[in-house]
Amino acid sequence: MTTAFVGADIFDGETRRSGLALVVEGERVAALLPEAELGPDMGVERLDGGLLAPGFVDIQVNGGGGVLFNDAPSVEGIRAITAAHARFGSTALLPTVITDRPAVTFAAIRAAEEALAQEVPGCLGIHVEGPFLSVARKGAHDPALIRRMEAADLQALCETRVRPLLLTVAPESVSDEQIAALAAAGIRVSLGHTDTSCERAAAAFAAGASCVTHLFNAMSQLGNREPGLVGAALDSPDVWCGFIPDGHHVHPAALGAALRAKRGSCRMIAVTDAMPTVGSDADVFELNGRTARRENGRLTLADGTLAGSDLSMIGALRYLAGPLGLPLEEALRLCSTHAAAFLGLSATNGRLGAGSRADMVWLDAALDLKGVWIGGERVRQ
């Protein structure tokens, strides 16, 4: 079936364009062309103004719709999480399993593999965050489950078939040789939950680590004599940085400085680090046997430690284009185009053009979602 979407401006991932129709054939975009060139028999969906943009791509989603991936490492769990976030414009995401027992971690990986085989809408692969982290920067991860990577772990991870697979590790628990082997196996290695030095982080990047997980949070900070992981990431133009734009995890001045520092390479990615509360009325959930609560938009453990976020990607976009003051086009790229590029999926995701997936969001002037499509199918909101 071929449908032409008309009546809204189109952001194609690079620029905002007016007066064009977006032609969708099945799951893909066939063309962007002037409305006058549409054939007389073509189906038309007329939109009432606003902006059509690429669907959001989120590389760090722990849960949603009342479901925590660690507690439901199954296709059904992934389906519930992707469906919850689709209502907020995330048309593609990496379900994220945090530090846990090996049985849970590898059940989650197998679930992601099966979800991809079943073409579960919105599932791109998997993000494994831990357990090879640093207790000193554990954040909300259970310190009893954090450990060093052993040879058997490396072999098992390299033998997985899910790609993209994003793996967050700390240099304290994973050697440069192991990072190189993981990268050679097609796994994207990210540094996070680490107290590493700037020099040690630079060595991990040279070995094959290509990203930093939630910049500024749970990592060594930028100092004048020891720049830490923050300094190493900002000083490395080829390194991608995920960040949580919710107004709680990172001060806007720090985030603004990081965005300016990385502006030349544009390797910044908005993530939600979302927990089960997104798309759910429940304000309380369990995290490795500990209680986390939602209050005033923050999720915390009993000791006040931030426990992921209550952020959706439409919320991230509003924060970036609102309080942070970014141009809308830049904010949209941070929420979609950059993540797709990092995952090597620019041909299909994060843009609207011939051959791309028809994953789209329709926004009004207030940045309210008026429609979401995954593979050309409209999502019920």
Contacts in CASP RR format, 6 or more apart in sequence:
PFRMAT RR
TARGET T0000
AUTHOR 0000-0000-0000
METHOD contacts of the structure
MODEL  1
MTTAFVGADIFDGETRRSGLALVVEGERVAALLPEAELGPDMGVERLDGG
LLAPGFVDIQVNGGGGVLFNDAPSVEGIRAITAAHARFGSTALLPTVITD
RPAVTFAAIRAAEEALAQEVPGCLGIHVEGPFLSVARKGAHDPALIRRME
AADLQALCETRVRPLLLTVAPESVSDEQIAALAAAGIRVSLGHTDTSCER
AAAAFAAGASCVTHLFNAMSQLGNREPGLVGAALDSPDVWCGFIPDGHHV
HPAALGAALRAKRGSCRMIAVTDAMPTVGSDADVFELNGRTARRENGRLT
LADGTLAGSDLSMIGALRYLAGPLGLPLEEALRLCSTHAAAFLGLSATNG
RLGAGSRADMVWLDAALDLKGVWIGGERVRQ
1 25 0 8 1.000
1 26 0 8 1.000
2 23 0 8 1.000
2 24 0 8 1.000
2 25 0 8 1.000
2 26 0 8 1.000
2 30 0 8 1.000
2 42 0 8 1.000
2 43 0 8 1.000
3 23 0 8 1.000
3 24 0 8 1.000
3 42 0 8 1.000
3 43 0 8 1.000
3 44 0 8 1.000
3 45 0 8 1.000
3 376 0 8 1.000
4 21 0 8 1.000
4 22 0 8 1.000
4 23 0 8 1.000
4 24 0 8 1.000
4 35 0 8 1.000
4 38 0 8 1.000
4 42 0 8 1.000
4 43 0 8 1.000
4 44 0 8 1.000
4 45 0 8 1.000
5 21 0 8 1.000
5 22 0 8 1.000
5 23 0 8 1.000
5 24 0 8 1.000
5 45 0 8 1.000
5 47 0 8 1.000
5 52 0 8 1.000
5 360 0 8 1.000
6 21 0 8 1.000
6 22 0 8 1.000
6 35 0 8 1.000
6 38 0 8 1.000
6 44 0 8 1.000
6 45 0 8 1.000
6 46 0 8 1.000
6 47 0 8 1.000
7 19 0 8 1.000
7 35 0 8 1.000
7 46 0 8 1.000
7 47 0 8 1.000
7 48 0 8 1.000
7 49 0 8 1.000
8 47 0 8 1.000
8 48 0 8 1.000
8 49 0 8 1.000
8 50 0 8 1.000
8 51 0 8 1.000
8 52 0 8 1.000
8 362 0 8 1.000
9 16 0 8 1.000
9 17 0 8 1.000
9 18 0 8 1.000
9 19 0 8 1.000
9 49 0 8 1.000
9 50 0 8 1.000
9 51 0 8 1.000
9 52 0 8 1.000
10 16 0 8 1.000
10 17 0 8 1.000
10 18 0 8 1.000
10 20 0 8 1.000
10 22 0 8 1.000
10 32 0 8 1.000
10 51 0 8 1.000
10 52 0 8 1.000
10 53 0 8 1.000
10 352 0 8 1.000
11 17 0 8 1.000
11 51 0 8 1.000
11 52 0 8 1.000
11 53 0 8 1.000
11 54 0 8 1.000
11 329 0 8 1.000
11 332 0 8 1.000
11 352 0 8 1.000
12 32 0 8 1.000
12 54 0 8 1.000
12 351 0 8 1.000
12 352 0 8 1.000
12 353 0 8 1.000
13 53 0 8 1.000
13 54 0 8 1.000
13 329 0 8 1.000
13 332 0 8 1.000
13 333 0 8 1.000
13 336 0 8 1.000
13 337 0 8 1.000
13 350 0 8 1.000
13 351 0 8 1.000
13 352 0 8 1.000
14 337 0 8 1.000
14 351 0 8 1.000
15 329 0 8 1.000
16 51 0 8 1.000
16 328 0 8 1.000
16 329 0 8 1.000
17 32 0 8 1.000
19 34 0 8 1.000
19 35 0 8 1.000
20 32 0 8 1.000
20 33 0 8 1.000
20 34 0 8 1.000
20 35 0 8 1.000
21 32 0 8 1.000
21 33 0 8 1.000
21 34 0 8 1.000
21 35 0 8 1.000
21 37 0 8 1.000
21 38 0 8 1.000
21 44 0 8 1.000
22 29 0 8 1.000
22 32 0 8 1.000
22 52 0 8 1.000
22 352 0 8 1.000
22 360 0 8 1.000
23 29 0 8 1.000
23 30 0 8 1.000
23 31 0 8 1.000
23 32 0 8 1.000
23 33 0 8 1.000
23 38 0 8 1.000
23 42 0 8 1.000
24 30 0 8 1.000
24 358 0 8 1.000
24 376 0 8 1.000
26 358 0 8 1.000
26 375 0 8 1.000
26 376 0 8 1.000
27 357 0 8 1.000
27 358 0 8 1.000
27 375 0 8 1.000
27 376 0 8 1.000
28 355 0 8 1.000
28 356 0 8 1.000
28 357 0 8 1.000
28 358 0 8 1.000
28 375 0 8 1.000
29 352 0 8 1.000
29 353 0 8 1.000
29 354 0 8 1.000
29 355 0 8 1.000
29 356 0 8 1.000
29 357 0 8 1.000
29 358 0 8 1.000
30 354 0 8 1.000
30 355 0 8 1.000
31 353 0 8 1.000
31 354 0 8 1.000
32 352 0 8 1.000
32 353 0 8 1.000
32 354 0 8 1.000
38 44 0 8 1.000
47 362 0 8 1.000
47 370 0 8 1.000
48 370 0 8 1.000
49 364 0 8 1.000
50 362 0 8 1.000
50 363 0 8 1.000
50 364 0 8 1.000
50 365 0 8 1.000
50 370 0 8 1.000
51 328 0 8 1.000
51 362 0 8 1.000
51 363 0 8 1.000
51 364 0 8 1.000
52 352 0 8 1.000
52 360 0 8 1.000
52 361 0 8 1.000
52 362 0 8 1.000
53 332 0 8 1.000
53 336 0 8 1.000
53 352 0 8 1.000
53 360 0 8 1.000
53 361 0 8 1.000
53 362 0 8 1.000
53 363 0 8 1.000
54 332 0 8 1.000
54 336 0 8 1.000
54 337 0 8 1.000
54 340 0 8 1.000
54 349 0 8 1.000
54 350 0 8 1.000
54 351 0 8 1.000
54 352 0 8 1.000
54 356 0 8 1.000
54 359 0 8 1.000
54 360 0 8 1.000
54 361 0 8 1.000
55 89 0 8 1.000
55 90 0 8 1.000
55 91 0 8 1.000
55 92 0 8 1.000
55 336 0 8 1.000
55 349 0 8 1.000
55 350 0 8 1.000
55 359 0 8 1.000
55 360 0 8 1.000
55 361 0 8 1.000
55 372 0 8 1.000
56 88 0 8 1.000
56 89 0 8 1.000
56 90 0 8 1.000
56 91 0 8 1.000
56 92 0 8 1.000
56 313 0 8 1.000
56 314 0 8 1.000
56 316 0 8 1.000
56 317 0 8 1.000
56 335 0 8 1.000
56 336 0 8 1.000
56 361 0 8 1.000
57 90 0 8 1.000
57 91 0 8 1.000
57 92 0 8 1.000
57 93 0 8 1.000
57 124 0 8 1.000
57 335 0 8 1.000
57 336 0 8 1.000
57 337 0 8 1.000
57 339 0 8 1.000
57 340 0 8 1.000
57 343 0 8 1.000
57 345 0 8 1.000
57 349 0 8 1.000
57 350 0 8 1.000
58 85 0 8 1.000
58 90 0 8 1.000
58 92 0 8 1.000
58 93 0 8 1.000
58 94 0 8 1.000
58 271 0 8 1.000
58 272 0 8 1.000
58 274 0 8 1.000
58 313 0 8 1.000
58 339 0 8 1.000
59 93 0 8 1.000
59 94 0 8 1.000
59 127 0 8 1.000
59 166 0 8 1.000
59 242 0 8 1.000
59 269 0 8 1.000
59 271 0 8 1.000
59 339 0 8 1.000
59 342 0 8 1.000
59 343 0 8 1.000
60 94 0 8 1.000
60 96 0 8 1.000
60 127 0 8 1.000
60 129 0 8 1.000
60 213 0 8 1.000
60 214 0 8 1.000
60 242 0 8 1.000
60 271 0 8 1.000
60 272 0 8 1.000
60 273 0 8 1.000
60 274 0 8 1.000
61 69 0 8 1.000
61 81 0 8 1.000
61 85 0 8 1.000
61 90 0 8 1.000
61 93 0 8 1.000
61 94 0 8 1.000
61 95 0 8 1.000
61 96 0 8 1.000
61 127 0 8 1.000
61 272 0 8 1.000
61 273 0 8 1.000
61 274 0 8 1.000
62 68 0 8 1.000
62 69 0 8 1.000
62 70 0 8 1.000
62 96 0 8 1.000
62 97 0 8 1.000
62 98 0 8 1.000
62 273 0 8 1.000
62 274 0 8 1.000
62 275 0 8 1.000
62 276 0 8 1.000
62 308 0 8 1.000
63 69 0 8 1.000
63 81 0 8 1.000
63 84 0 8 1.000
63 95 0 8 1.000
63 96 0 8 1.000
63 274 0 8 1.000
63 275 0 8 1.000
63 276 0 8 1.000
63 278 0 8 1.000
64 80 0 8 1.000
64 81 0 8 1.000
64 84 0 8 1.000
64 85 0 8 1.000
64 274 0 8 1.000
64 275 0 8 1.000
64 276 0 8 1.000
64 277 0 8 1.000
64 278 0 8 1.000
64 279 0 8 1.000
64 280 0 8 1.000
65 80 0 8 1.000
65 81 0 8 1.000
65 83 0 8 1.000
65 84 0 8 1.000
65 276 0 8 1.000
65 277 0 8 1.000
65 278 0 8 1.000
65 279 0 8 1.000
65 280 0 8 1.000
66 80 0 8 1.000
66 84 0 8 1.000
66 276 0 8 1.000
66 277 0 8 1.000
66 279 0 8 1.000
66 280 0 8 1.000
66 282 0 8 1.000
66 285 0 8 1.000
67 77 0 8 1.000
67 80 0 8 1.000
67 81 0 8 1.000
67 84 0 8 1.000
67 276 0 8 1.000
68 275 0 8 1.000
68 276 0 8 1.000
68 285 0 8 1.000
68 286 0 8 1.000
68 287 0 8 1.000
69 77 0 8 1.000
69 78 0 8 1.000
69 81 0 8 1.000
69 95 0 8 1.000
69 96 0 8 1.000
69 97 0 8 1.000
69 108 0 8 1.000
70 97 0 8 1.000
70 98 0 8 1.000
70 100 0 8 1.000
70 104 0 8 1.000
70 108 0 8 1.000
70 287 0 8 1.000
70 288 0 8 1.000
71 286 0 8 1.000
72 80 0 8 1.000
73 97 0 8 1.000
73 104 0 8 1.000
73 107 0 8 1.000
73 108 0 8 1.000
73 110 0 8 1.000
73 111 0 8 1.000
74 107 0 8 1.000
74 111 0 8 1.000
75 111 0 8 1.000
75 114 0 8 1.000
75 115 0 8 1.000
75 118 0 8 1.000
75 120 0 8 1.000
77 95 0 8 1.000
77 111 0 8 1.000
78 95 0 8 1.000
78 111 0 8 1.000
78 112 0 8 1.000
78 115 0 8 1.000
78 120 0 8 1.000
78 123 0 8 1.000
79 115 0 8 1.000
79 120 0 8 1.000
79 123 0 8 1.000
81 93 0 8 1.000
81 95 0 8 1.000
82 90 0 8 1.000
82 93 0 8 1.000
82 95 0 8 1.000
82 120 0 8 1.000
82 121 0 8 1.000
82 122 0 8 1.000
82 123 0 8 1.000
83 121 0 8 1.000
84 278 0 8 1.000
84 279 0 8 1.000
84 280 0 8 1.000
85 93 0 8 1.000
85 272 0 8 1.000
85 274 0 8 1.000
85 278 0 8 1.000
85 312 0 8 1.000
85 313 0 8 1.000
86 121 0 8 1.000
86 122 0 8 1.000
86 372 0 8 1.000
86 374 0 8 1.000
86 379 0 8 1.000
87 279 0 8 1.000
87 372 0 8 1.000
87 379 0 8 1.000
87 380 0 8 1.000
87 381 0 8 1.000
88 278 0 8 1.000
88 279 0 8 1.000
88 312 0 8 1.000
88 313 0 8 1.000
88 314 0 8 1.000
88 315 0 8 1.000
88 369 0 8 1.000
89 312 0 8 1.000
89 313 0 8 1.000
89 314 0 8 1.000
89 361 0 8 1.000
89 369 0 8 1.000
89 372 0 8 1.000
89 379 0 8 1.000
90 122 0 8 1.000
90 272 0 8 1.000
90 312 0 8 1.000
90 313 0 8 1.000
91 122 0 8 1.000
91 349 0 8 1.000
91 357 0 8 1.000
91 359 0 8 1.000
91 360 0 8 1.000
91 361 0 8 1.000
91 372 0 8 1.000
91 373 0 8 1.000
91 374 0 8 1.000
91 375 0 8 1.000
91 379 0 8 1.000
92 122 0 8 1.000
92 123 0 8 1.000
92 124 0 8 1.000
92 340 0 8 1.000
92 345 0 8 1.000
92 349 0 8 1.000
92 359 0 8 1.000
93 122 0 8 1.000
93 123 0 8 1.000
93 124 0 8 1.000
94 124 0 8 1.000
94 125 0 8 1.000
94 126 0 8 1.000
94 127 0 8 1.000
94 164 0 8 1.000
94 166 0 8 1.000
95 108 0 8 1.000
95 112 0 8 1.000
95 115 0 8 1.000
95 123 0 8 1.000
95 125 0 8 1.000
95 126 0 8 1.000
95 127 0 8 1.000
96 126 0 8 1.000
96 127 0 8 1.000
96 128 0 8 1.000
96 129 0 8 1.000
96 273 0 8 1.000
97 104 0 8 1.000
97 105 0 8 1.000
97 108 0 8 1.000
97 109 0 8 1.000
97 126 0 8 1.000
97 127 0 8 1.000
97 128 0 8 1.000
97 129 0 8 1.000
98 129 0 8 1.000
98 130 0 8 1.000
98 140 0 8 1.000
98 141 0 8 1.000
99 129 0 8 1.000
99 130 0 8 1.000
99 131 0 8 1.000
99 133 0 8 1.000
99 141 0 8 1.000
99 142 0 8 1.000
99 145 0 8 1.000
99 146 0 8 1.000
99 288 0 8 1.000
100 131 0 8 1.000
100 142 0 8 1.000
100 145 0 8 1.000
100 288 0 8 1.000
101 145 0 8 1.000
102 153 0 8 1.000
105 128 0 8 1.000
105 130 0 8 1.000
105 131 0 8 1.000
106 156 0 8 1.000
108 126 0 8 1.000
108 128 0 8 1.000
109 126 0 8 1.000
109 128 0 8 1.000
109 160 0 8 1.000
109 162 0 8 1.000
109 165 0 8 1.000
112 123 0 8 1.000
112 125 0 8 1.000
112 126 0 8 1.000
112 162 0 8 1.000
112 165 0 8 1.000
113 160 0 8 1.000
113 161 0 8 1.000
113 162 0 8 1.000
115 123 0 8 1.000
115 125 0 8 1.000
116 123 0 8 1.000
116 125 0 8 1.000
116 162 0 8 1.000
121 374 0 8 1.000
121 375 0 8 1.000
121 377 0 8 1.000
122 374 0 8 1.000
124 164 0 8 1.000
124 343 0 8 1.000
124 345 0 8 1.000
124 349 0 8 1.000
125 162 0 8 1.000
125 163 0 8 1.000
125 164 0 8 1.000
125 165 0 8 1.000
126 162 0 8 1.000
126 164 0 8 1.000
126 165 0 8 1.000
126 166 0 8 1.000
127 165 0 8 1.000
127 166 0 8 1.000
127 167 0 8 1.000
127 168 0 8 1.000
128 157 0 8 1.000
128 165 0 8 1.000
128 166 0 8 1.000
128 167 0 8 1.000
128 168 0 8 1.000
129 141 0 8 1.000
129 168 0 8 1.000
129 193 0 8 1.000
129 213 0 8 1.000
130 141 0 8 1.000
130 146 0 8 1.000
130 167 0 8 1.000
130 168 0 8 1.000
130 169 0 8 1.000
130 193 0 8 1.000
131 141 0 8 1.000
131 145 0 8 1.000
131 146 0 8 1.000
131 147 0 8 1.000
132 146 0 8 1.000
132 147 0 8 1.000
132 148 0 8 1.000
132 149 0 8 1.000
132 153 0 8 1.000
132 169 0 8 1.000
132 170 0 8 1.000
132 173 0 8 1.000
132 174 0 8 1.000
133 141 0 8 1.000
133 146 0 8 1.000
133 168 0 8 1.000
133 169 0 8 1.000
133 170 0 8 1.000
133 172 0 8 1.000
133 173 0 8 1.000
133 192 0 8 1.000
133 193 0 8 1.000
133 194 0 8 1.000
134 146 0 8 1.000
134 170 0 8 1.000
134 172 0 8 1.000
134 173 0 8 1.000
134 193 0 8 1.000
134 194 0 8 1.000
134 195 0 8 1.000
134 196 0 8 1.000
135 143 0 8 1.000
135 146 0 8 1.000
136 172 0 8 1.000
136 195 0 8 1.000
137 170 0 8 1.000
137 192 0 8 1.000
137 193 0 8 1.000
137 194 0 8 1.000
137 195 0 8 1.000
137 218 0 8 1.000
137 219 0 8 1.000
137 220 0 8 1.000
138 146 0 8 1.000
138 193 0 8 1.000
138 218 0 8 1.000
139 193 0 8 1.000
139 218 0 8 1.000
139 305 0 8 1.000
139 306 0 8 1.000
140 287 0 8 1.000
140 292 0 8 1.000
140 301 0 8 1.000
140 305 0 8 1.000
140 306 0 8 1.000
140 307 0 8 1.000
140 308 0 8 1.000
141 193 0 8 1.000
141 288 0 8 1.000
142 288 0 8 1.000
142 289 0 8 1.000
142 290 0 8 1.000
145 288 0 8 1.000
146 173 0 8 1.000
147 173 0 8 1.000
148 173 0 8 1.000
148 174 0 8 1.000
149 169 0 8 1.000
149 173 0 8 1.000
149 174 0 8 1.000
149 175 0 8 1.000
149 178 0 8 1.000
154 178 0 8 1.000
154 181 0 8 1.000
154 182 0 8 1.000
157 165 0 8 1.000
157 167 0 8 1.000
157 182 0 8 1.000
157 185 0 8 1.000
157 187 0 8 1.000
158 181 0 8 1.000
158 182 0 8 1.000
158 185 0 8 1.000
158 187 0 8 1.000
160 187 0 8 1.000
163 186 0 8 1.000
163 187 0 8 1.000
164 188 0 8 1.000
164 343 0 8 1.000
164 344 0 8 1.000
164 345 0 8 1.000
165 186 0 8 1.000
165 187 0 8 1.000
165 188 0 8 1.000
166 187 0 8 1.000
166 188 0 8 1.000
166 190 0 8 1.000
166 211 0 8 1.000
166 343 0 8 1.000
167 182 0 8 1.000
167 187 0 8 1.000
167 188 0 8 1.000
167 189 0 8 1.000
167 190 0 8 1.000
168 190 0 8 1.000
168 191 0 8 1.000
168 192 0 8 1.000
168 193 0 8 1.000
168 213 0 8 1.000
169 179 0 8 1.000
169 189 0 8 1.000
169 190 0 8 1.000
169 191 0 8 1.000
169 192 0 8 1.000
169 194 0 8 1.000
169 209 0 8 1.000
170 191 0 8 1.000
170 192 0 8 1.000
170 193 0 8 1.000
170 194 0 8 1.000
170 195 0 8 1.000
170 196 0 8 1.000
171 191 0 8 1.000
171 194 0 8 1.000
171 196 0 8 1.000
171 200 0 8 1.000
171 201 0 8 1.000
171 203 0 8 1.000
171 204 0 8 1.000
172 194 0 8 1.000
172 195 0 8 1.000
172 196 0 8 1.000
176 203 0 8 1.000
176 204 0 8 1.000
176 206 0 8 1.000
176 207 0 8 1.000
177 207 0 8 1.000
179 189 0 8 1.000
179 204 0 8 1.000
179 207 0 8 1.000
179 208 0 8 1.000
179 209 0 8 1.000
180 207 0 8 1.000
180 208 0 8 1.000
182 189 0 8 1.000
183 189 0 8 1.000
183 207 0 8 1.000
183 208 0 8 1.000
183 209 0 8 1.000
183 210 0 8 1.000
188 210 0 8 1.000
188 211 0 8 1.000
188 342 0 8 1.000
188 343 0 8 1.000
189 204 0 8 1.000
189 208 0 8 1.000
189 209 0 8 1.000
189 210 0 8 1.000
189 211 0 8 1.000
190 209 0 8 1.000
190 210 0 8 1.000
190 211 0 8 1.000
190 212 0 8 1.000
190 213 0 8 1.000
190 240 0 8 1.000
191 201 0 8 1.000
191 204 0 8 1.000
191 205 0 8 1.000
191 209 0 8 1.000
191 211 0 8 1.000
191 212 0 8 1.000
191 213 0 8 1.000
191 219 0 8 1.000
191 229 0 8 1.000
191 233 0 8 1.000
192 212 0 8 1.000
192 213 0 8 1.000
192 214 0 8 1.000
192 218 0 8 1.000
192 219 0 8 1.000
192 229 0 8 1.000
193 213 0 8 1.000
193 218 0 8 1.000
193 219 0 8 1.000
194 201 0 8 1.000
194 218 0 8 1.000
194 219 0 8 1.000
194 220 0 8 1.000
194 229 0 8 1.000
195 219 0 8 1.000
195 220 0 8 1.000
196 204 0 8 1.000
196 219 0 8 1.000
196 220 0 8 1.000
196 228 0 8 1.000
196 229 0 8 1.000
197 220 0 8 1.000
197 226 0 8 1.000
197 228 0 8 1.000
198 220 0 8 1.000
198 226 0 8 1.000
198 227 0 8 1.000
198 228 0 8 1.000
198 229 0 8 1.000
198 231 0 8 1.000
198 232 0 8 1.000
198 235 0 8 1.000
201 220 0 8 1.000
201 228 0 8 1.000
201 229 0 8 1.000
201 232 0 8 1.000
201 233 0 8 1.000
202 232 0 8 1.000
202 236 0 8 1.000
205 232 0 8 1.000
205 236 0 8 1.000
205 238 0 8 1.000
205 239 0 8 1.000
209 239 0 8 1.000
210 238 0 8 1.000
210 239 0 8 1.000
210 240 0 8 1.000
210 342 0 8 1.000
211 239 0 8 1.000
211 240 0 8 1.000
211 241 0 8 1.000
211 242 0 8 1.000
211 342 0 8 1.000
212 219 0 8 1.000
212 229 0 8 1.000
212 233 0 8 1.000
212 239 0 8 1.000
212 240 0 8 1.000
212 241 0 8 1.000
212 242 0 8 1.000
213 242 0 8 1.000
214 242 0 8 1.000
214 243 0 8 1.000
214 244 0 8 1.000
214 249 0 8 1.000
214 271 0 8 1.000
214 273 0 8 1.000
215 230 0 8 1.000
215 233 0 8 1.000
215 241 0 8 1.000
215 242 0 8 1.000
215 243 0 8 1.000
215 250 0 8 1.000
215 258 0 8 1.000
216 230 0 8 1.000
216 243 0 8 1.000
216 249 0 8 1.000
216 250 0 8 1.000
216 254 0 8 1.000
216 255 0 8 1.000
216 258 0 8 1.000
217 244 0 8 1.000
217 249 0 8 1.000
217 250 0 8 1.000
217 306 0 8 1.000
219 228 0 8 1.000
219 229 0 8 1.000
219 230 0 8 1.000
220 226 0 8 1.000
220 228 0 8 1.000
220 229 0 8 1.000
220 230 0 8 1.000
221 228 0 8 1.000
221 230 0 8 1.000
222 228 0 8 1.000
222 230 0 8 1.000
222 231 0 8 1.000
222 234 0 8 1.000
223 231 0 8 1.000
227 235 0 8 1.000
232 239 0 8 1.000
233 239 0 8 1.000
233 241 0 8 1.000
234 241 0 8 1.000
234 258 0 8 1.000
234 261 0 8 1.000
234 262 0 8 1.000
237 262 0 8 1.000
237 264 0 8 1.000
237 265 0 8 1.000
237 267 0 8 1.000
238 265 0 8 1.000
238 267 0 8 1.000
239 267 0 8 1.000
240 267 0 8 1.000
240 268 0 8 1.000
240 269 0 8 1.000
240 338 0 8 1.000
240 342 0 8 1.000
241 258 0 8 1.000
241 262 0 8 1.000
241 267 0 8 1.000
241 268 0 8 1.000
241 269 0 8 1.000
242 268 0 8 1.000
242 269 0 8 1.000
242 270 0 8 1.000
242 271 0 8 1.000
243 249 0 8 1.000
243 250 0 8 1.000
243 255 0 8 1.000
243 258 0 8 1.000
243 268 0 8 1.000
243 269 0 8 1.000
243 270 0 8 1.000
243 271 0 8 1.000
244 250 0 8 1.000
244 270 0 8 1.000
244 271 0 8 1.000
244 272 0 8 1.000
244 273 0 8 1.000
244 308 0 8 1.000
244 309 0 8 1.000
244 311 0 8 1.000
245 255 0 8 1.000
245 270 0 8 1.000
245 311 0 8 1.000
245 316 0 8 1.000
245 319 0 8 1.000
245 320 0 8 1.000
245 324 0 8 1.000
245 334 0 8 1.000
246 272 0 8 1.000
246 297 0 8 1.000
246 309 0 8 1.000
246 310 0 8 1.000
246 311 0 8 1.000
246 315 0 8 1.000
246 316 0 8 1.000
246 319 0 8 1.000
247 319 0 8 1.000
247 323 0 8 1.000
248 297 0 8 1.000
248 298 0 8 1.000
248 306 0 8 1.000
248 309 0 8 1.000
249 273 0 8 1.000
249 306 0 8 1.000
249 309 0 8 1.000
252 323 0 8 1.000
252 324 0 8 1.000
255 324 0 8 1.000
256 324 0 8 1.000
258 268 0 8 1.000
259 268 0 8 1.000
259 326 0 8 1.000
262 268 0 8 1.000
266 333 0 8 1.000
266 338 0 8 1.000
267 338 0 8 1.000
267 342 0 8 1.000
268 334 0 8 1.000
268 338 0 8 1.000
269 334 0 8 1.000
269 338 0 8 1.000
269 339 0 8 1.000
269 342 0 8 1.000
270 313 0 8 1.000
270 316 0 8 1.000
270 317 0 8 1.000
270 320 0 8 1.000
270 334 0 8 1.000
270 335 0 8 1.000
270 338 0 8 1.000
270 339 0 8 1.000
271 316 0 8 1.000
271 339 0 8 1.000
272 278 0 8 1.000
272 309 0 8 1.000
272 311 0 8 1.000
272 312 0 8 1.000
272 313 0 8 1.000
272 316 0 8 1.000
273 308 0 8 1.000
273 309 0 8 1.000
273 311 0 8 1.000
274 308 0 8 1.000
274 309 0 8 1.000
274 310 0 8 1.000
274 311 0 8 1.000
274 312 0 8 1.000
275 285 0 8 1.000
275 287 0 8 1.000
275 292 0 8 1.000
275 299 0 8 1.000
275 307 0 8 1.000
275 308 0 8 1.000
275 309 0 8 1.000
275 310 0 8 1.000
276 282 0 8 1.000
276 285 0 8 1.000
277 283 0 8 1.000
277 285 0 8 1.000
277 294 0 8 1.000
277 299 0 8 1.000
277 310 0 8 1.000
278 310 0 8 1.000
278 311 0 8 1.000
278 312 0 8 1.000
279 312 0 8 1.000
283 293 0 8 1.000
283 294 0 8 1.000
283 295 0 8 1.000
284 291 0 8 1.000
284 292 0 8 1.000
284 293 0 8 1.000
284 294 0 8 1.000
285 291 0 8 1.000
285 292 0 8 1.000
286 292 0 8 1.000
287 301 0 8 1.000
287 307 0 8 1.000
290 301 0 8 1.000
290 302 0 8 1.000
291 301 0 8 1.000
291 302 0 8 1.000
292 299 0 8 1.000
292 300 0 8 1.000
292 301 0 8 1.000
292 307 0 8 1.000
293 299 0 8 1.000
293 300 0 8 1.000
294 310 0 8 1.000
297 310 0 8 1.000
298 306 0 8 1.000
298 310 0 8 1.000
299 306 0 8 1.000
299 307 0 8 1.000
299 308 0 8 1.000
299 309 0 8 1.000
299 310 0 8 1.000
300 306 0 8 1.000
300 307 0 8 1.000
301 307 0 8 1.000
313 335 0 8 1.000
314 361 0 8 1.000
314 367 0 8 1.000
314 369 0 8 1.000
316 334 0 8 1.000
316 335 0 8 1.000
317 331 0 8 1.000
317 332 0 8 1.000
317 335 0 8 1.000
317 367 0 8 1.000
318 367 0 8 1.000
320 326 0 8 1.000
320 330 0 8 1.000
320 331 0 8 1.000
320 334 0 8 1.000
320 335 0 8 1.000
321 327 0 8 1.000
321 328 0 8 1.000
321 331 0 8 1.000
321 367 0 8 1.000
324 331 0 8 1.000
326 334 0 8 1.000
328 367 0 8 1.000
336 349 0 8 1.000
336 350 0 8 1.000
337 346 0 8 1.000
337 350 0 8 1.000
337 351 0 8 1.000
339 349 0 8 1.000
339 350 0 8 1.000
340 346 0 8 1.000
340 348 0 8 1.000
340 349 0 8 1.000
340 350 0 8 1.000
340 351 0 8 1.000
343 349 0 8 1.000
347 355 0 8 1.000
347 356 0 8 1.000
348 355 0 8 1.000
348 356 0 8 1.000
348 357 0 8 1.000
349 356 0 8 1.000
349 357 0 8 1.000
349 359 0 8 1.000
350 356 0 8 1.000
350 359 0 8 1.000
352 360 0 8 1.000
357 375 0 8 1.000
358 373 0 8 1.000
358 375 0 8 1.000
358 376 0 8 1.000
359 373 0 8 1.000
359 374 0 8 1.000
359 375 0 8 1.000
359 376 0 8 1.000
360 372 0 8 1.000
360 373 0 8 1.000
360 376 0 8 1.000
361 369 0 8 1.000
361 371 0 8 1.000
361 372 0 8 1.000
361 373 0 8 1.000
362 369 0 8 1.000
362 370 0 8 1.000
362 371 0 8 1.000
362 372 0 8 1.000
363 369 0 8 1.000
363 370 0 8 1.000
364 370 0 8 1.000
369 381 0 8 1.000
371 378 0 8 1.000
371 379 0 8 1.000
371 381 0 8 1.000
372 378 0 8 1.000
372 379 0 8 1.000
372 381 0 8 1.000
373 379 0 8 1.000
END
